[in-house]
Amino acid sequence: MKVNIKLDSIDKVREFVNTVNRFTSDFDLISGRYVIDAKSIMGIFSLDLSKPLTLEIHENNNEKEALMEALEPFIS
């Protein structure tokens, strides 16, 4: 599953990383041709956050509903 997200501040990046780390699913953050682990704060800061970001979720079906609820503040 893929969703578009917006991380427009340092606090939002920190909050996003803390949120995705609560889940067992794997997450890839895609910006152009770059793909990084969305659980890595250093990886996220290596991206140009002014460009559109796509979050690819390789979800564990047992946590899909809770995951989408937790990600709602970041979805653009």
PDB file of N, H, CA, C and O in Angstrom:
ATOM      1  N   MET A   1       0.846  -1.174   0.000  1.00  0.00           N
ATOM      2  CA  MET A   1       0.000   0.000   0.000  1.00  0.00           C
ATOM      3  C   MET A   1       0.894   1.240   0.000  1.00  0.00           C
ATOM      4  O   MET A   1       1.941   1.255   0.646  1.00  0.00           O
ATOM      5  N   LYS A   2       0.479   2.271  -0.723  1.00  0.00           N
ATOM      6  H   LYS A   2      -0.372   2.259  -1.248  1.00  0.00           H
ATOM      7  CA  LYS A   2       1.246   3.513  -0.790  1.00  0.00           C
ATOM      8  C   LYS A   2       0.358   4.693  -0.420  1.00  0.00           C
ATOM      9  O   LYS A   2      -0.820   4.736  -0.776  1.00  0.00           O
ATOM     10  N   VAL A   3       0.945   5.660   0.308  1.00  0.00           N
ATOM     11  H   VAL A   3       1.902   5.625   0.597  1.00  0.00           H
ATOM     12  CA  VAL A   3       0.250   6.907   0.635  1.00  0.00           C
ATOM     13  C   VAL A   3       1.243   8.060   0.486  1.00  0.00           C
ATOM     14  O   VAL A   3       2.445   7.891   0.693  1.00  0.00           O
ATOM     15  N   ASN A   4       0.727   9.217   0.128  1.00  0.00           N
ATOM     16  H   ASN A   4      -0.249   9.354  -0.040  1.00  0.00           H
ATOM     17  CA  ASN A   4       1.559  10.418   0.049  1.00  0.00           C
ATOM     18  C   ASN A   4       1.576  11.082   1.411  1.00  0.00           C
ATOM     19  O   ASN A   4       0.544  11.214   2.068  1.00  0.00           O
ATOM     20  N   ILE A   5       2.769  11.499   1.827  1.00  0.00           N
ATOM     21  H   ILE A   5       3.608  11.392   1.293  1.00  0.00           H
ATOM     22  CA  ILE A   5       2.884  12.149   3.135  1.00  0.00           C
ATOM     23  C   ILE A   5       3.653  13.449   3.015  1.00  0.00           C
ATOM     24  O   ILE A   5       4.339  13.702   2.024  1.00  0.00           O
ATOM     25  N   LYS A   6       3.524  14.265   4.043  1.00  0.00           N
ATOM     26  H   LYS A   6       2.967  14.060   4.848  1.00  0.00           H
ATOM     27  CA  LYS A   6       4.231  15.543   4.096  1.00  0.00           C
ATOM     28  C   LYS A   6       4.916  15.654   5.450  1.00  0.00           C
ATOM     29  O   LYS A   6       4.281  15.543   6.499  1.00  0.00           O
ATOM     30  N   LEU A   7       6.226  15.877   5.405  1.00  0.00           N
ATOM     31  H   LEU A   7       6.742  15.968   4.553  1.00  0.00           H
ATOM     32  CA  LEU A   7       7.021  16.078   6.620  1.00  0.00           C
ATOM     33  C   LEU A   7       7.692  17.438   6.470  1.00  0.00           C
ATOM     34  O   LEU A   7       8.763  17.541   5.870  1.00  0.00           O
ATOM     35  N   ASP A   8       7.067  18.482   7.013  1.00  0.00           N
ATOM     36  H   ASP A   8       6.197  18.398   7.499  1.00  0.00           H
ATOM     37  CA  ASP A   8       7.525  19.840   6.747  1.00  0.00           C
ATOM     38  C   ASP A   8       8.229  20.521   7.917  1.00  0.00           C
ATOM     39  O   ASP A   8       8.460  21.730   7.889  1.00  0.00           O
ATOM     40  N   SER A   9       8.574  19.736   8.955  1.00  0.00           N
ATOM     41  H   SER A   9       8.387  18.754   8.978  1.00  0.00           H
ATOM     42  CA  SER A   9       9.322  20.317  10.066  1.00  0.00           C
ATOM     43  C   SER A   9      10.124  19.214  10.759  1.00  0.00           C
ATOM     44  O   SER A   9       9.837  18.026  10.607  1.00  0.00           O
ATOM     45  N   ILE A  10      11.123  19.630  11.513  1.00  0.00           N
ATOM     46  H   ILE A  10      11.356  20.595  11.636  1.00  0.00           H
ATOM     47  CA  ILE A  10      11.946  18.667  12.253  1.00  0.00           C
ATOM     48  C   ILE A  10      11.085  17.911  13.259  1.00  0.00           C
ATOM     49  O   ILE A  10      11.230  16.699  13.416  1.00  0.00           O
ATOM     50  N   ASP A  11      10.189  18.622  13.941  1.00  0.00           N
ATOM     51  H   ASP A  11      10.071  19.607  13.814  1.00  0.00           H
ATOM     52  CA  ASP A  11       9.309  17.975  14.918  1.00  0.00           C
ATOM     53  C   ASP A  11       8.407  16.940  14.253  1.00  0.00           C
ATOM     54  O   ASP A  11       8.158  15.873  14.815  1.00  0.00           O
ATOM     55  N   LYS A  12       7.920  17.257  13.058  1.00  0.00           N
ATOM     56  H   LYS A  12       8.123  18.123  12.602  1.00  0.00           H
ATOM     57  CA  LYS A  12       7.047  16.329  12.342  1.00  0.00           C
ATOM     58  C   LYS A  12       7.824  15.072  11.934  1.00  0.00           C
ATOM     59  O   LYS A  12       7.284  13.967  11.995  1.00  0.00           O
ATOM     60  N   VAL A  13       9.079  15.230  11.520  1.00  0.00           N
ATOM     61  H   VAL A  13       9.518  16.127  11.470  1.00  0.00           H
ATOM     62  CA  VAL A  13       9.914  14.073  11.166  1.00  0.00           C
ATOM     63  C   VAL A  13      10.120  13.201  12.406  1.00  0.00           C
ATOM     64  O   VAL A  13       9.977  11.980  12.340  1.00  0.00           O
ATOM     65  N   ARG A  14      10.448  13.814  13.509  1.00  0.00           N
ATOM     66  H   ARG A  14      10.564  14.806  13.563  1.00  0.00           H
ATOM     67  CA  ARG A  14      10.675  13.073  14.758  1.00  0.00           C
ATOM     68  C   ARG A  14       9.411  12.312  15.165  1.00  0.00           C
ATOM     69  O   ARG A  14       9.474  11.138  15.529  1.00  0.00           O
ATOM     70  N   GLU A  15       8.274  12.986  15.100  1.00  0.00           N
ATOM     71  H   GLU A  15       8.223  13.940  14.804  1.00  0.00           H
ATOM     72  CA  GLU A  15       6.999  12.365  15.454  1.00  0.00           C
ATOM     73  C   GLU A  15       6.669  11.208  14.496  1.00  0.00           C
ATOM     74  O   GLU A  15       6.179  10.162  14.923  1.00  0.00           O
ATOM     75  N   PHE A  16       6.942  11.405  13.208  1.00  0.00           N
ATOM     76  H   PHE A  16       7.340  12.254  12.861  1.00  0.00           H
ATOM     77  CA  PHE A  16       6.689  10.366  12.205  1.00  0.00           C
ATOM     78  C   PHE A  16       7.533   9.120  12.490  1.00  0.00           C
ATOM     79  O   PHE A  16       7.011   8.005  12.478  1.00  0.00           O
ATOM     80  N   VAL A  17       8.831   9.302  12.746  1.00  0.00           N
ATOM     81  H   VAL A  17       9.255  10.208  12.755  1.00  0.00           H
ATOM     82  CA  VAL A  17       9.724   8.170  13.016  1.00  0.00           C
ATOM     83  C   VAL A  17       9.281   7.436  14.280  1.00  0.00           C
ATOM     84  O   VAL A  17       9.272   6.206  14.306  1.00  0.00           O
ATOM     85  N   ASN A  18       8.918   8.168  15.314  1.00  0.00           N
ATOM     86  H   ASN A  18       8.925   9.168  15.293  1.00  0.00           H
ATOM     87  CA  ASN A  18       8.419   7.530  16.539  1.00  0.00           C
ATOM     88  C   ASN A  18       7.140   6.733  16.265  1.00  0.00           C
ATOM     89  O   ASN A  18       6.938   5.660  16.832  1.00  0.00           O
ATOM     90  N   THR A  19       6.282   7.263  15.396  1.00  0.00           N
ATOM     91  H   THR A  19       6.446   8.135  14.935  1.00  0.00           H
ATOM     92  CA  THR A  19       5.026   6.585  15.062  1.00  0.00           C
ATOM     93  C   THR A  19       5.278   5.288  14.315  1.00  0.00           C
ATOM     94  O   THR A  19       4.753   4.246  14.708  1.00  0.00           O
ATOM     95  N   VAL A  20       6.072   5.323  13.241  1.00  0.00           N
ATOM     96  H   VAL A  20       6.498   6.169  12.922  1.00  0.00           H
ATOM     97  CA  VAL A  20       6.275   4.098  12.451  1.00  0.00           C
ATOM     98  C   VAL A  20       7.069   3.052  13.220  1.00  0.00           C
ATOM     99  O   VAL A  20       6.919   1.858  12.960  1.00  0.00           O
ATOM    100  N   ASN A  21       7.903   3.469  14.152  1.00  0.00           N
ATOM    101  H   ASN A  21       8.025   4.439  14.362  1.00  0.00           H
ATOM    102  CA  ASN A  21       8.671   2.505  14.937  1.00  0.00           C
ATOM    103  C   ASN A  21       7.810   1.733  15.940  1.00  0.00           C
ATOM    104  O   ASN A  21       8.270   0.741  16.505  1.00  0.00           O
ATOM    105  N   ARG A  22       6.585   2.166  16.166  1.00  0.00           N
ATOM    106  H   ARG A  22       6.212   2.972  15.707  1.00  0.00           H
ATOM    107  CA  ARG A  22       5.671   1.436  17.045  1.00  0.00           C
ATOM    108  C   ARG A  22       5.090   0.189  16.375  1.00  0.00           C
ATOM    109  O   ARG A  22       4.496  -0.661  17.039  1.00  0.00           O
ATOM    110  N   PHE A  23       5.265   0.088  15.055  1.00  0.00           N
ATOM    111  H   PHE A  23       5.747   0.779  14.515  1.00  0.00           H
ATOM    112  CA  PHE A  23       4.660  -0.994  14.294  1.00  0.00           C
ATOM    113  C   PHE A  23       5.720  -1.968  13.792  1.00  0.00           C
ATOM    114  O   PHE A  23       6.879  -1.597  13.604  1.00  0.00           O
ATOM    115  N   THR A  24       5.311  -3.222  13.577  1.00  0.00           N
ATOM    116  H   THR A  24       4.369  -3.523  13.729  1.00  0.00           H
ATOM    117  CA  THR A  24       6.240  -4.246  13.092  1.00  0.00           C
ATOM    118  C   THR A  24       6.374  -4.222  11.571  1.00  0.00           C
ATOM    119  O   THR A  24       7.299  -4.820  11.022  1.00  0.00           O
ATOM    120  N   SER A  25       5.467  -3.542  10.894  1.00  0.00           N
ATOM    121  H   SER A  25       4.715  -3.056  11.340  1.00  0.00           H
ATOM    122  CA  SER A  25       5.514  -3.473   9.429  1.00  0.00           C
ATOM    123  C   SER A  25       6.796  -2.797   8.973  1.00  0.00           C
ATOM    124  O   SER A  25       7.438  -2.073   9.734  1.00  0.00           O
ATOM    125  N   ASP A  26       7.164  -3.045   7.703  1.00  0.00           N
ATOM    126  H   ASP A  26       6.643  -3.633   7.085  1.00  0.00           H
ATOM    127  CA  ASP A  26       8.294  -2.357   7.089  1.00  0.00           C
ATOM    128  C   ASP A  26       7.756  -1.184   6.289  1.00  0.00           C
ATOM    129  O   ASP A  26       6.681  -1.260   5.693  1.00  0.00           O
ATOM    130  N   PHE A  27       8.525  -0.087   6.286  1.00  0.00           N
ATOM    131  H   PHE A  27       9.398  -0.025   6.771  1.00  0.00           H
ATOM    132  CA  PHE A  27       8.110   1.141   5.610  1.00  0.00           C
ATOM    133  C   PHE A  27       9.264   1.653   4.758  1.00  0.00           C
ATOM    134  O   PHE A  27      10.401   1.730   5.224  1.00  0.00           O
ATOM    135  N   ASP A  28       8.970   2.002   3.511  1.00  0.00           N
ATOM    136  H   ASP A  28       8.046   1.940   3.132  1.00  0.00           H
ATOM    137  CA  ASP A  28       9.949   2.650   2.641  1.00  0.00           C
ATOM    138  C   ASP A  28       9.445   4.048   2.341  1.00  0.00           C
ATOM    139  O   ASP A  28       8.262   4.236   2.056  1.00  0.00           O
ATOM    140  N   LEU A  29      10.327   5.022   2.401  1.00  0.00           N
ATOM    141  H   LEU A  29      11.288   4.868   2.633  1.00  0.00           H
ATOM    142  CA  LEU A  29       9.996   6.394   2.047  1.00  0.00           C
ATOM    143  C   LEU A  29      10.649   6.676   0.703  1.00  0.00           C
ATOM    144  O   LEU A  29      11.858   6.505   0.547  1.00  0.00           O
ATOM    145  N   ILE A  30       9.845   7.111  -0.271  1.00  0.00           N
ATOM    146  H   ILE A  30       8.862   7.249  -0.144  1.00  0.00           H
ATOM    147  CA  ILE A  30      10.309   7.290  -1.637  1.00  0.00           C
ATOM    148  C   ILE A  30      10.228   8.762  -2.017  1.00  0.00           C
ATOM    149  O   ILE A  30       9.190   9.407  -1.866  1.00  0.00           O
ATOM    150  N   SER A  31      11.350   9.275  -2.515  1.00  0.00           N
ATOM    151  H   SER A  31      12.193   8.751  -2.637  1.00  0.00           H
ATOM    152  CA  SER A  31      11.412  10.646  -3.014  1.00  0.00           C
ATOM    153  C   SER A  31      12.179  10.597  -4.327  1.00  0.00           C
ATOM    154  O   SER A  31      13.397  10.419  -4.344  1.00  0.00           O
ATOM    155  N   GLY A  32      11.449  10.759  -5.429  1.00  0.00           N
ATOM    156  H   GLY A  32      10.459  10.904  -5.416  1.00  0.00           H
ATOM    157  CA  GLY A  32      12.099  10.639  -6.737  1.00  0.00           C
ATOM    158  C   GLY A  32      12.623   9.230  -6.927  1.00  0.00           C
ATOM    159  O   GLY A  32      11.864   8.262  -6.879  1.00  0.00           O
ATOM    160  N   ARG A  33      13.929   9.122  -7.143  1.00  0.00           N
ATOM    161  H   ARG A  33      14.546   9.908  -7.181  1.00  0.00           H
ATOM    162  CA  ARG A  33      14.510   7.791  -7.338  1.00  0.00           C
ATOM    163  C   ARG A  33      15.175   7.248  -6.076  1.00  0.00           C
ATOM    164  O   ARG A  33      15.807   6.193  -6.109  1.00  0.00           O
ATOM    165  N   TYR A  34      15.033   7.965  -4.971  1.00  0.00           N
ATOM    166  H   TYR A  34      14.519   8.822  -4.944  1.00  0.00           H
ATOM    167  CA  TYR A  34      15.622   7.538  -3.697  1.00  0.00           C
ATOM    168  C   TYR A  34      14.600   6.789  -2.855  1.00  0.00           C
ATOM    169  O   TYR A  34      13.448   7.207  -2.736  1.00  0.00           O
ATOM    170  N   VAL A  35      15.033   5.685  -2.278  1.00  0.00           N
ATOM    171  H   VAL A  35      15.969   5.346  -2.375  1.00  0.00           H
ATOM    172  CA  VAL A  35      14.190   4.885  -1.386  1.00  0.00           C
ATOM    173  C   VAL A  35      14.977   4.661  -0.101  1.00  0.00           C
ATOM    174  O   VAL A  35      16.091   4.138  -0.128  1.00  0.00           O
ATOM    175  N   ILE A  36      14.396   5.054   1.010  1.00  0.00           N
ATOM    176  H   ILE A  36      13.491   5.478   1.032  1.00  0.00           H
ATOM    177  CA  ILE A  36      15.071   4.869   2.295  1.00  0.00           C
ATOM    178  C   ILE A  36      14.120   4.200   3.285  1.00  0.00           C
ATOM    179  O   ILE A  36      12.906   4.183   3.082  1.00  0.00           O
ATOM    180  N   ASP A  37      14.682   3.658   4.346  1.00  0.00           N
ATOM    181  H   ASP A  37      15.668   3.672   4.511  1.00  0.00           H
ATOM    182  CA  ASP A  37      13.906   3.049   5.425  1.00  0.00           C
ATOM    183  C   ASP A  37      13.228   4.171   6.213  1.00  0.00           C
ATOM    184  O   ASP A  37      13.906   5.030   6.776  1.00  0.00           O
ATOM    185  N   ALA A  38      11.912   4.167   6.256  1.00  0.00           N
ATOM    186  H   ALA A  38      11.361   3.469   5.799  1.00  0.00           H
ATOM    187  CA  ALA A  38      11.174   5.242   6.918  1.00  0.00           C
ATOM    188  C   ALA A  38      11.333   5.218   8.436  1.00  0.00           C
ATOM    189  O   ALA A  38      10.911   6.157   9.111  1.00  0.00           O
ATOM    190  N   LYS A  39      11.929   4.173   8.979  1.00  0.00           N
ATOM    191  H   LYS A  39      12.272   3.410   8.431  1.00  0.00           H
ATOM    192  CA  LYS A  39      12.171   4.113  10.417  1.00  0.00           C
ATOM    193  C   LYS A  39      13.511   4.746  10.782  1.00  0.00           C
ATOM    194  O   LYS A  39      13.885   4.775  11.954  1.00  0.00           O
ATOM    195  N   SER A  40      14.232   5.250   9.786  1.00  0.00           N
ATOM    196  H   SER A  40      13.927   5.227   8.834  1.00  0.00           H
ATOM    197  CA  SER A  40      15.543   5.848   9.999  1.00  0.00           C
ATOM    198  C   SER A  40      15.460   7.372   9.926  1.00  0.00           C
ATOM    199  O   SER A  40      15.245   7.937   8.854  1.00  0.00           O
ATOM    200  N   ILE A  41      15.632   8.028  11.065  1.00  0.00           N
ATOM    201  H   ILE A  41      15.808   7.569  11.936  1.00  0.00           H
ATOM    202  CA  ILE A  41      15.563   9.496  11.077  1.00  0.00           C
ATOM    203  C   ILE A  41      16.698  10.102  10.255  1.00  0.00           C
ATOM    204  O   ILE A  41      16.505  11.122   9.593  1.00  0.00           O
ATOM    205  N   MET A  42      17.867   9.490  10.292  1.00  0.00           N
ATOM    206  H   MET A  42      18.024   8.662  10.830  1.00  0.00           H
ATOM    207  CA  MET A  42      18.995  10.005   9.498  1.00  0.00           C
ATOM    208  C   MET A  42      18.713   9.846   8.004  1.00  0.00           C
ATOM    209  O   MET A  42      19.059  10.712   7.201  1.00  0.00           O
ATOM    210  N   GLY A  43      18.087   8.737   7.647  1.00  0.00           N
ATOM    211  H   GLY A  43      17.806   8.033   8.300  1.00  0.00           H
ATOM    212  CA  GLY A  43      17.724   8.525   6.239  1.00  0.00           C
ATOM    213  C   GLY A  43      16.743   9.568   5.754  1.00  0.00           C
ATOM    214  O   GLY A  43      16.878  10.083   4.644  1.00  0.00           O
ATOM    215  N   ILE A  44      15.755   9.884   6.577  1.00  0.00           N
ATOM    216  H   ILE A  44      15.646   9.466   7.478  1.00  0.00           H
ATOM    217  CA  ILE A  44      14.754  10.881   6.192  1.00  0.00           C
ATOM    218  C   ILE A  44      15.396  12.249   5.998  1.00  0.00           C
ATOM    219  O   ILE A  44      15.059  12.966   5.056  1.00  0.00           O
ATOM    220  N   PHE A  45      16.322  12.614   6.886  1.00  0.00           N
ATOM    221  H   PHE A  45      16.596  12.031   7.651  1.00  0.00           H
ATOM    222  CA  PHE A  45      16.957  13.920   6.762  1.00  0.00           C
ATOM    223  C   PHE A  45      17.910  13.986   5.567  1.00  0.00           C
ATOM    224  O   PHE A  45      18.369  15.071   5.210  1.00  0.00           O
ATOM    225  N   SER A  46      18.216  12.838   4.940  1.00  0.00           N
ATOM    226  H   SER A  46      17.843  11.957   5.229  1.00  0.00           H
ATOM    227  CA  SER A  46      19.044  12.862   3.735  1.00  0.00           C
ATOM    228  C   SER A  46      18.209  13.184   2.497  1.00  0.00           C
ATOM    229  O   SER A  46      18.761  13.435   1.425  1.00  0.00           O
ATOM    230  N   LEU A  47      16.878  13.178   2.639  1.00  0.00           N
ATOM    231  H   LEU A  47      16.430  12.974   3.510  1.00  0.00           H
ATOM    232  CA  LEU A  47      15.986  13.482   1.516  1.00  0.00           C
ATOM    233  C   LEU A  47      15.681  14.976   1.448  1.00  0.00           C
ATOM    234  O   LEU A  47      15.826  15.701   2.432  1.00  0.00           O
ATOM    235  N   ASP A  48      15.262  15.413   0.278  1.00  0.00           N
ATOM    236  H   ASP A  48      15.144  14.823  -0.521  1.00  0.00           H
ATOM    237  CA  ASP A  48      14.784  16.784   0.104  1.00  0.00           C
ATOM    238  C   ASP A  48      13.319  16.796   0.529  1.00  0.00           C
ATOM    239  O   ASP A  48      12.449  16.361  -0.225  1.00  0.00           O
ATOM    240  N   LEU A  49      13.045  17.288   1.725  1.00  0.00           N
ATOM    241  H   LEU A  49      13.752  17.641   2.338  1.00  0.00           H
ATOM    242  CA  LEU A  49      11.700  17.229   2.285  1.00  0.00           C
ATOM    243  C   LEU A  49      10.733  18.224   1.652  1.00  0.00           C
ATOM    244  O   LEU A  49       9.543  18.216   1.966  1.00  0.00           O
ATOM    245  N   SER A  50      11.233  19.079   0.766  1.00  0.00           N
ATOM    246  H   SER A  50      12.199  19.086   0.511  1.00  0.00           H
ATOM    247  CA  SER A  50      10.337  20.002   0.070  1.00  0.00           C
ATOM    248  C   SER A  50       9.670  19.326  -1.129  1.00  0.00           C
ATOM    249  O   SER A  50       8.719  19.864  -1.697  1.00  0.00           O
ATOM    250  N   LYS A  51      10.166  18.147  -1.513  1.00  0.00           N
ATOM    251  H   LYS A  51      10.938  17.710  -1.052  1.00  0.00           H
ATOM    252  CA  LYS A  51       9.594  17.401  -2.639  1.00  0.00           C
ATOM    253  C   LYS A  51       8.567  16.405  -2.115  1.00  0.00           C
ATOM    254  O   LYS A  51       8.583  16.036  -0.941  1.00  0.00           O
ATOM    255  N   PRO A  52       7.664  15.972  -3.011  1.00  0.00           N
ATOM    256  CA  PRO A  52       6.647  15.002  -2.584  1.00  0.00           C
ATOM    257  C   PRO A  52       7.279  13.698  -2.093  1.00  0.00           C
ATOM    258  O   PRO A  52       8.257  13.215  -2.663  1.00  0.00           O
ATOM    259  N   LEU A  53       6.705  13.141  -1.030  1.00  0.00           N
ATOM    260  H   LEU A  53       5.911  13.534  -0.567  1.00  0.00           H
ATOM    261  CA  LEU A  53       7.179  11.877  -0.460  1.00  0.00           C
ATOM    262  C   LEU A  53       6.066  10.845  -0.540  1.00  0.00           C
ATOM    263  O   LEU A  53       4.897  11.146  -0.298  1.00  0.00           O
ATOM    264  N   THR A  54       6.449   9.637  -0.879  1.00  0.00           N
ATOM    265  H   THR A  54       7.398   9.392  -1.075  1.00  0.00           H
ATOM    266  CA  THR A  54       5.500   8.526  -0.904  1.00  0.00           C
ATOM    267  C   THR A  54       5.944   7.508   0.128  1.00  0.00           C
ATOM    268  O   THR A  54       7.105   7.099   0.144  1.00  0.00           O
ATOM    269  N   LEU A  55       5.036   7.102   0.978  1.00  0.00           N
ATOM    270  H   LEU A  55       4.093   7.434   0.965  1.00  0.00           H
ATOM    271  CA  LEU A  55       5.316   6.084   1.975  1.00  0.00           C
ATOM    272  C   LEU A  55       4.764   4.767   1.452  1.00  0.00           C
ATOM    273  O   LEU A  55       3.562   4.634   1.220  1.00  0.00           O
ATOM    274  N   GLU A  56       5.649   3.798   1.268  1.00  0.00           N
ATOM    275  H   GLU A  56       6.625   3.906   1.456  1.00  0.00           H
ATOM    276  CA  GLU A  56       5.222   2.462   0.858  1.00  0.00           C
ATOM    277  C   GLU A  56       5.215   1.588   2.106  1.00  0.00           C
ATOM    278  O   GLU A  56       6.221   1.459   2.804  1.00  0.00           O
ATOM    279  N   ILE A  57       4.063   0.996   2.366  1.00  0.00           N
ATOM    280  H   ILE A  57       3.246   1.101   1.799  1.00  0.00           H
ATOM    281  CA  ILE A  57       3.867   0.226   3.584  1.00  0.00           C
ATOM    282  C   ILE A  57       3.762  -1.248   3.225  1.00  0.00           C
ATOM    283  O   ILE A  57       2.912  -1.653   2.433  1.00  0.00           O
ATOM    284  N   HIS A  58       4.632  -2.029   3.815  1.00  0.00           N
ATOM    285  H   HIS A  58       5.323  -1.699   4.458  1.00  0.00           H
ATOM    286  CA  HIS A  58       4.584  -3.483   3.652  1.00  0.00           C
ATOM    287  C   HIS A  58       3.965  -4.011   4.939  1.00  0.00           C
ATOM    288  O   HIS A  58       4.652  -4.534   5.817  1.00  0.00           O
ATOM    289  N   GLU A  59       2.622  -3.855   5.024  1.00  0.00           N
ATOM    290  H   GLU A  59       2.064  -3.431   4.311  1.00  0.00           H
ATOM    291  CA  GLU A  59       1.966  -4.002   6.312  1.00  0.00           C
ATOM    292  C   GLU A  59       1.699  -5.437   6.723  1.00  0.00           C
ATOM    293  O   GLU A  59       1.516  -6.348   5.914  1.00  0.00           O
ATOM    294  N   ASN A  60       1.692  -5.567   8.016  1.00  0.00           N
ATOM    295  H   ASN A  60       1.841  -4.828   8.672  1.00  0.00           H
ATOM    296  CA  ASN A  60       1.229  -6.762   8.688  1.00  0.00           C
ATOM    297  C   ASN A  60      -0.284  -6.564   8.792  1.00  0.00           C
ATOM    298  O   ASN A  60      -0.729  -5.624   9.451  1.00  0.00           O
ATOM    299  N   ASN A  61      -1.071  -7.407   8.170  1.00  0.00           N
ATOM    300  H   ASN A  61      -0.711  -8.170   7.634  1.00  0.00           H
ATOM    301  CA  ASN A  61      -2.529  -7.206   8.096  1.00  0.00           C
ATOM    302  C   ASN A  61      -3.195  -7.029   9.453  1.00  0.00           C
ATOM    303  O   ASN A  61      -4.260  -6.419   9.542  1.00  0.00           O
ATOM    304  N   ASN A  62      -2.593  -7.546  10.495  1.00  0.00           N
ATOM    305  H   ASN A  62      -1.727  -8.042  10.423  1.00  0.00           H
ATOM    306  CA  ASN A  62      -3.196  -7.442  11.824  1.00  0.00           C
ATOM    307  C   ASN A  62      -3.186  -6.018  12.369  1.00  0.00           C
ATOM    308  O   ASN A  62      -3.944  -5.703  13.287  1.00  0.00           O
ATOM    309  N   GLU A  63      -2.333  -5.152  11.813  1.00  0.00           N
ATOM    310  H   GLU A  63      -1.717  -5.408  11.067  1.00  0.00           H
ATOM    311  CA  GLU A  63      -2.225  -3.804  12.362  1.00  0.00           C
ATOM    312  C   GLU A  63      -2.621  -2.710  11.378  1.00  0.00           C
ATOM    313  O   GLU A  63      -2.334  -1.537  11.614  1.00  0.00           O
ATOM    314  N   LYS A  64      -3.273  -3.075  10.286  1.00  0.00           N
ATOM    315  H   LYS A  64      -3.507  -4.028  10.095  1.00  0.00           H
ATOM    316  CA  LYS A  64      -3.584  -2.110   9.230  1.00  0.00           C
ATOM    317  C   LYS A  64      -4.445  -0.942   9.718  1.00  0.00           C
ATOM    318  O   LYS A  64      -4.136   0.215   9.432  1.00  0.00           O
ATOM    319  N   GLU A  65      -5.513  -1.235  10.447  1.00  0.00           N
ATOM    320  H   GLU A  65      -5.764  -2.175  10.679  1.00  0.00           H
ATOM    321  CA  GLU A  65      -6.418  -0.173  10.898  1.00  0.00           C
ATOM    322  C   GLU A  65      -5.713   0.792  11.850  1.00  0.00           C
ATOM    323  O   GLU A  65      -5.825   2.008  11.694  1.00  0.00           O
ATOM    324  N   ALA A  66      -4.991   0.261  12.828  1.00  0.00           N
ATOM    325  H   ALA A  66      -4.899  -0.726  12.955  1.00  0.00           H
ATOM    326  CA  ALA A  66      -4.270   1.104  13.786  1.00  0.00           C
ATOM    327  C   ALA A  66      -3.175   1.903  13.081  1.00  0.00           C
ATOM    328  O   ALA A  66      -2.915   3.055  13.430  1.00  0.00           O
ATOM    329  N   LEU A  67      -2.552   1.298  12.110  1.00  0.00           N
ATOM    330  H   LEU A  67      -2.764   0.363  11.826  1.00  0.00           H
ATOM    331  CA  LEU A  67      -1.483   1.949  11.357  1.00  0.00           C
ATOM    332  C   LEU A  67      -2.013   3.159  10.591  1.00  0.00           C
ATOM    333  O   LEU A  67      -1.422   4.238  10.651  1.00  0.00           O
ATOM    334  N   MET A  68      -3.112   2.989   9.879  1.00  0.00           N
ATOM    335  H   MET A  68      -3.592   2.113   9.830  1.00  0.00           H
ATOM    336  CA  MET A  68      -3.667   4.101   9.101  1.00  0.00           C
ATOM    337  C   MET A  68      -4.137   5.230  10.011  1.00  0.00           C
ATOM    338  O   MET A  68      -4.011   6.404   9.660  1.00  0.00           O
ATOM    339  N   GLU A  69      -4.669   4.889  11.155  1.00  0.00           N
ATOM    340  H   GLU A  69      -4.772   3.935  11.440  1.00  0.00           H
ATOM    341  CA  GLU A  69      -5.099   5.906  12.117  1.00  0.00           C
ATOM    342  C   GLU A  69      -3.889   6.690  12.639  1.00  0.00           C
ATOM    343  O   GLU A  69      -3.945   7.913  12.768  1.00  0.00           O
ATOM    344  N   ALA A  70      -2.812   5.989  12.933  1.00  0.00           N
ATOM    345  H   ALA A  70      -2.767   4.995  12.828  1.00  0.00           H
ATOM    346  CA  ALA A  70      -1.601   6.645  13.454  1.00  0.00           C
ATOM    347  C   ALA A  70      -0.945   7.530  12.401  1.00  0.00           C
ATOM    348  O   ALA A  70      -0.356   8.555  12.745  1.00  0.00           O
ATOM    349  N   LEU A  71      -1.034   7.157  11.127  1.00  0.00           N
ATOM    350  H   LEU A  71      -1.512   6.324  10.848  1.00  0.00           H
ATOM    351  CA  LEU A  71      -0.386   7.912  10.062  1.00  0.00           C
ATOM    352  C   LEU A  71      -1.214   9.095   9.558  1.00  0.00           C
ATOM    353  O   LEU A  71      -0.707   9.922   8.800  1.00  0.00           O
ATOM    354  N   GLU A  72      -2.463   9.184   9.962  1.00  0.00           N
ATOM    355  H   GLU A  72      -2.875   8.512  10.577  1.00  0.00           H
ATOM    356  CA  GLU A  72      -3.361  10.230   9.454  1.00  0.00           C
ATOM    357  C   GLU A  72      -2.795  11.652   9.539  1.00  0.00           C
ATOM    358  O   GLU A  72      -2.978  12.413   8.589  1.00  0.00           O
ATOM    359  N   PRO A  73      -2.118  12.053  10.621  1.00  0.00           N
ATOM    360  CA  PRO A  73      -1.586  13.424  10.677  1.00  0.00           C
ATOM    361  C   PRO A  73      -0.511  13.735   9.625  1.00  0.00           C
ATOM    362  O   PRO A  73      -0.222  14.902   9.360  1.00  0.00           O
ATOM    363  N   PHE A  74       0.070  12.702   9.036  1.00  0.00           N
ATOM    364  H   PHE A  74      -0.165  11.754   9.251  1.00  0.00           H
ATOM    365  CA  PHE A  74       1.152  12.904   8.082  1.00  0.00           C
ATOM    366  C   PHE A  74       0.706  12.784   6.623  1.00  0.00           C
ATOM    367  O   PHE A  74       1.442  13.181   5.719  1.00  0.00           O
ATOM    368  N   ILE A  75      -0.480  12.244   6.385  1.00  0.00           N
ATOM    369  H   ILE A  75      -1.078  11.921   7.119  1.00  0.00           H
ATOM    370  CA  ILE A  75      -0.946  12.007   5.021  1.00  0.00           C
ATOM    371  C   ILE A  75      -1.355  13.337   4.393  1.00  0.00           C
ATOM    372  O   ILE A  75      -2.097  14.130   4.973  1.00  0.00           O
ATOM    373  N   SER A  76      -0.830  13.547   3.166  1.00  0.00           N
ATOM    374  H   SER A  76      -0.227  12.903   2.695  1.00  0.00           H
ATOM    375  CA  SER A  76      -1.161  14.807   2.476  1.00  0.00           C
ATOM    376  C   SER A  76      -2.162  14.584   1.375  1.00  0.00           C
ATOM    377  O   SER A  76      -2.552  15.533   0.694  1.00  0.00           O
TER     378      SER A  76
END
